[in-house]
């Protein structure tokens, strides 16, 4: 993985200070990339999708030049 033993120990203990890159390399080494990819899948983020829907305008009017 290219990191120190102390970093691997921090990763194993759940230390939030471990970089996402180190976490991704560990998932790759363990053959768990599909699970890692699922973490970042926006279609599985119900809260994010709901926030996006709330941000949409309720009504969109045509511009005068389109008429």
Buried (B, 14 or more C-beta within 10 A) or exposed (E): EEBEEEBBEBBEEEEEEBEEEBEBBBBEEEEEEEEBEEEEEEEEEEEEEEEEEEEEEEEEEEEEEEE
